[in-house]
């Protein structure tokens, strides 16, 4: 299972398919930046996990981006002045899970 930034997902999916790896794409969203993410589910044999990780690492590079924080929920907005801050975005969060049974129908 891999969570990647929305902007990286098309390129990643193309690279995975080119290597014969299939993935199911689920739309998701992040909490901090409130931007779209994509969660990919990949069912792989143990021998292809490192290959998939290499493709993800090559495709989903982290980078710096200027963002303007949203106003705090429930707080006074009249005194809140949002200043752009630089944050690290991109990359991927990957969970490698052992699956007891995998059936493709």
Secondary structure, DSSP 4 states (H G I P E B T S, - for coil): -EEEEHHHHHHHHHHHHHTT---EEEEEE-SSS--EEEEEE----GGGHHHHHHHHHHH--EEEEEEEPPPPTTS-STT----EEEEEEE-EEE-----S-----
